[in-house]
Amino acid sequence: MSKTLRFKDDLGHDFPKWLQLPFTSCFEFLPHKNVEAQVACKKLKSSVACLKCKDILSSSQEVAFISQDDQDNATDTFLSDDNSGLNNGDIVFASFVPLNQRAKAVEVKLLDESCELVAGKNTIACHTKQEFAPGYLGYYLNSDKYQQQLNSPDQDFGHGYFIRKKAIASTVIDKPCLAEQEKIAALLDTVSTKLRNLENIAAQLKLVASSIEQKLFSQELRCSVNSNIDWQQKQFLECFEPVVKASDKANVQVGDVVFSNYTRDSKLATVIESQDGQYNKTYCSVFRPKQEFAQGFLAYYLNSQEFTKQLSKSYGNSFRVVSSSAIRSTMLNIPCLEEQQQIVATLGTITRKIELNNKQIDLVKNLKQALMQQLFD
């Protein structure tokens, strides 16, 4: 097969053409236990790590690195028999795919040979019947070239669809020689490691930002210049007035605050920064400041834990439901204008670091996608 990007061997010679093999000649499906057997096994042992559908879909990586910690922290898993436990190099597909996502598979990498791992609900697990270079399958099975073979959903349930074993079994596997597989995996491993490191930095920055924000708005951490000036406690409606007919965009001005009454996002309040600012007209409450605030302060404070914890009783399990009356009944702790500016400067520095890191993540993701497309198409 002719590929856009090919490796050569150490002497500069071309590797052999890739083979095209039926999926069933390369893999065998692992059986799933029925519900009764899972419950019975769960009573015997609960420290077996379980790779669930949501774990596969939420990860940006093509290789599932399973450590002893994953096994020790398992709380809702079951003991599988010897024939259905997962080993290094095995493949696990997420069989249920939300409509806004694409099919996904991961290659298993046990970091400790003593780890025990099984596939959870809405997954399809496979043992390899042929030799593949570590990492190659994880990348290939998530390439556009392979994914195009799974683009016809078996059954649409409105919010997602299931991929059946029959659909997977009908696919074709592109198999280069082992040496070229190793080179492909090594190149993509380098990019994936960079991406994983950036994502770890993003998680750490998020924790740092959350910690500093909490300390600032709880007044545990004070700006030294104004540490002797007490914050003013006011009722929400002392500082804001509701905007009548909030659904009429003409009534919303720059500086107004739009609260989402129904959202799955972590962000509750948005400050309108331009006349073209977009917001959901149906599920929102709009308030206009009645006093001066430092630019950027409200965006941080009205989304802080210190403020939103007053609305915690209005939260749903998977989304926030916050009524306008709940917002109106909250209390605000307002620092002086100068301290507001210092808080914005402090949090703005962290925000810019997060934004820069996120841009780097996007660049590496785009590079990885481009490489995978050229390597496998």
PyMOL commands that set and color helices and strands:
alter all, ss='L'
color gray80, all
select helices_A, chain A and resi 23-26+35-44+53-58+68-72+136-140+144-150+165-169+178-217+224-226+236-239+249-251+297-301+305-314+324-328+337-376
alter helices_A, ss='H'
color red, helices_A
select strands_A, chain A and resi 19-22+27-29+49-51+63-66+91-94+96-98+105-110+117-119+123-128+155-156+160-162+172-175+232-235+240-242+257-260+262-263+269-271+284-289+320-321+331-334
alter strands_A, ss='S'
color yellow, strands_A
deselect
rebuild
show_as cartoon
